[in-house]
Amino acid sequence: MTASRRWPLVVWLVSVCVFAVAAGRMRLATDLSAFLPSRPSASEQLLIDQLREGPASRLILIAVEGATEAVRLRLSGLMADRLRQDARFSAVSNGAAAEGEPERELLFRRRYLLSPAVTPERFSVEGLRAAVRASIDRVASSTGLMTKSLLPSDPTGELLEILDRMETEARPETAGGVWVSRDRKRALLLAQIRAAGSDTDAQQQALAAIRAAFAGAAAQAGGTDARLMLSGPAVFTVEARERIKGEAIRLSAIGTALVVVLLLAVYRSVTALALGLVPVATGAAAGIAAVSLGFGVVYGMTLGFGATLIGEAVDYAIYLFVQAGEGSGEDGRRGWFDLYWSTIRLGVLTSVCGALPLALSGFPGFSQLGVYSIAGLLAAAAVTRWVLPGLLPGHFRIHDLSRAGEVLVRLASRLRPLRWLVPMAVALACAIIGLHRDTLWNEQLGALSPVPVEAQRRDAELRADLGAPDAGYLVVVRGADAESALQAAERASARLAALAGEGVIAGFQSASTYLPSRLTQSRRRDALPEERALRERFAAAVRSLPVRPDRFESFFADVRAAREAPLLTPGDLRGTRFALAVDSLLVPGAAGWTALLPLRAPAEDSGHGLEASRIRAALSDVQEAIFLDLKAETDHLYRGYLAEATRLSAGGAGAIILLLALALRSPGRVLRVCLPLAAGLAVVTAALVASGHQLTMLHLIGMMLAVAIGSNYCLFFDRLNQAGTTAPAGLGRTLVSLTLANLATVAVFGLLAGSSVPVLSAIGVMVAPGTFLALVISAMYSKLDGKCAA
């Protein structure tokens, strides 16, 4: 082996080792960050924080269905007992009466610090008279039994004031002392994972623990016909990761198998098959290594995208093996480089231009696809040019394809008279696209979601039954420390309580409900009068009421104790579900503390959303408050990046045209190269729209990839056209190589089109038919005729 052949092999082997090490250390991610900006503004960062670590991100919704109601309720209790002993969960609730005892004891003991009604006016003579009269009136109401038992120790009704305030939270139905769905066909539980919402491995372990707890409880309770249902962000994230991993492995395996079978049937040589996959494997490894080194994490969609590289990277070896001739040896390969490498090089550069807009995208996931494509294709082309020739045996040959070449030449010549169909098809496609121009694009980020519609529906049902926050609407306030954040939350809560009274919102949650700021607690404690003054005022207040002052000694003792007790701290909430709420709604961060106030839409307006303008108007004087409609915000973000991707795509198309103009130096040739690409994509787009599909950014990516791949076919036909009607002797082999390359591309991207992952299916449904049409239309507009030799 000569030195000129040895050095490329050495460089390749070293590079492969580097790629393998980088790929082996890759960290896989499947969260929404693939579709979120890499350089977010302050408001966008707030949105991202809530999507990743918001109050609902660590919640798992659990339902037990099937079996009898008695068995379901018993399973609920057994599962709750098992999961509460698991350190992976910070809280587990199923509505059991026993689990509410710590909360009731805390609310009663600390009622004078927690009640929003405690003011100096409340403990004046008139205030006490009004409060006691209201408590007496309640004795005749539905809460009469509870009020009567509390009257001697809480005549002002502070505990009921607190409970009324907490009624803004939705509460599930109960049966047998535990939560059930509204139709009583499911027993319900709510678990919170201790780990961060972005820790997918911890989420997977927690889900496994829940399933194990259910299996153990079912075995103990005899509930073999009961079924476990799980939902929530953690469930979606874990299932999406497993689905994407499975799809990536499945599609890569099937795609590789299809290409292997196709190439083996054509080459009739195991050696040629193995050598032909060298550029593919090198390109895939280079792509993953480039992404891993450049981004630090590889998104699942990028890993799945690896299957697509098989369809294009294998083209280069096909061109070498087929176009260089069967058994022509070193001279044939050298002649191939002289005749065809400039065309292939131009095709690679057009592919790079097509992928460049992806690399420049503000979406990290799409940026990874661009980097993966560019690195993978350049590596595959370089291996084909400088490494593969050195690996070929001296008498390397593939099966004689001259007969196939003759058939393809005749077929191509017969397509020319049908070229009139192209303008008709394009005109019809443009008409269809024009008719659907207002609904052409789906501008909602949910269109990219890998979560099946059925899973989304099930999640909505469980949330409605449990009253769990969906984090769809949030008021966010910030402060330098926890105290200032709580004070801001209290100011926002006052405005939200008024909106709830008006029916604008159904309710809200706030950490300040369970843990008022120290300032508010101090004011409430200072509002409590000294015992002597309290006794005098109380006696005067109840003089005309049907109660005896000497029956309220416990009331005086409790007020005295409240005046002397320390303020409430987060530690006092430990062991109650209030600690869970505060931990979820009061979050520390690098820039201070954030208080989250999730809102609930009224049931009758749940399909229309909240009146954002009224909410923002009500909060206008709370400077720290920001109202977030997460769906609207994410859709707005997506629309912005869809517009950016459109501009980048247009820039990429312009770069391709400029590159072709510089290389071909003929406007006519540039037009003949671009026409099949544009016509094919127009027809495919129209077909999708006519079948009821809306386009997303993923389809736009598919268009760019179709241009990148299809341009190779168009360039080869342009080269053949330049030879005139007396095409070179290698015409048949050229058409065989283009057809074989296209079949490999269609096979791989056709697999993607059938994927259950929207990211992959949208790309496949554009590229497979788009590249096929590019090849066929190029043949229609070629100058070949049936007299050309093969």
HELIX and SHEET records of a PDB file:
HELIX    1   1 ALA A    3  GLY A   24  1                                  22    
HELIX    2   2 LEU A   32  PHE A   35  5                                   4    
HELIX    3   3 ALA A   42  GLU A   53  1                                  12    
HELIX    4   4 GLU A   69  ARG A   84  1                                  16    
HELIX    5   5 ALA A   97  GLY A  100  5                                   4    
HELIX    6   6 GLU A  101  ARG A  109  1                                   9    
HELIX    7   7 ARG A  111  LEU A  114  1                                   4    
HELIX    8   8 GLU A  121  PHE A  123  5                                   3    
HELIX    9   9 VAL A  125  VAL A  139  1                                  15    
HELIX   10  10 GLY A  144  LEU A  150  1                                   7    
HELIX   11  11 GLU A  158  MET A  166  1                                   9    
HELIX   12  12 THR A  200  ALA A  221  1                                  22    
HELIX   13  13 PRO A  233  TYR A  267  1                                  35    
HELIX   14  14 VAL A  270  GLY A  276  1                                   7    
HELIX   15  15 VAL A  278  PHE A  295  1                                  18    
HELIX   16  16 GLY A  300  GLN A  323  1                                  24    
HELIX   17  17 GLY A  329  ALA A  359  1                                  31    
HELIX   18  18 PRO A  364  ALA A  382  1                                  19    
HELIX   19  19 VAL A  383  VAL A  387  3                                   5    
HELIX   20  20 LEU A  388  LEU A  391  1                                   4    
HELIX   21  21 SER A  402  LEU A  415  1                                  14    
HELIX   22  22 ARG A  416  TRP A  420  5                                   5    
HELIX   23  23 LEU A  421  LEU A  435  1                                  15    
HELIX   24  24 ARG A  437  THR A  439  5                                   3    
HELIX   25  25 LEU A  445  LEU A  448  5                                   4    
HELIX   26  26 VAL A  453  LEU A  466  1                                  14    
HELIX   27  27 ALA A  482  GLU A  502  1                                  21    
HELIX   28  28 ALA A  511  TYR A  514  1                                   4    
HELIX   29  29 ARG A  518  ALA A  527  1                                  10    
HELIX   30  30 GLU A  531  ALA A  541  1                                  11    
HELIX   31  31 PRO A  549  ARG A  551  5                                   3    
HELIX   32  32 GLU A  553  GLU A  564  1                                  12    
HELIX   33  33 PRO A  570  LEU A  573  5                                   4    
HELIX   34  34 ARG A  577  LEU A  585  1                                   9    
HELIX   35  35 ALA A  603  ASP A  605  5                                   3    
HELIX   36  36 ALA A  612  ALA A  618  1                                   7    
HELIX   37  37 LEU A  630  LEU A  664  1                                  35    
HELIX   38  38 PRO A  667  ALA A  690  1                                  24    
HELIX   39  39 MET A  697  GLN A  722  1                                  26    
HELIX   40  40 LEU A  731  ALA A  753  1                                  23    
HELIX   41  41 PRO A  758  MET A  780  1                                  23    
SHEET    1   A 2 LEU A  28  ALA A  29  0                                        
SHEET    2   A 2 VAL A 298  TYR A 299  1                                        
SHEET    1   B 4 PHE A  89  SER A  93  0                                        
SHEET    2   B 4 ARG A 186  ILE A 193 -1                                        
SHEET    3   B 4 LEU A  59  GLY A  66 -1                                        
SHEET    4   B 4 ALA A 226  SER A 231 -1                                        
SHEET    1   C 2 GLU A 173  ALA A 175  0                                        
SHEET    2   C 2 VAL A 178  VAL A 180 -1                                        
SHEET    1   D 4 GLY A 507  PHE A 508  0                                        
SHEET    2   D 4 GLY A 592  ARG A 600 -1                                        
SHEET    3   D 4 TYR A 473  GLY A 479 -1                                        
SHEET    4   D 4 ILE A 626  ASP A 629 -1                                        
SHEET    1   E 3 GLY A 507  PHE A 508  0                                        
SHEET    2   E 3 GLY A 592  ARG A 600 -1                                        
SHEET    3   E 3 LEU A 586  GLY A 589 -1                                        
END                                                                             
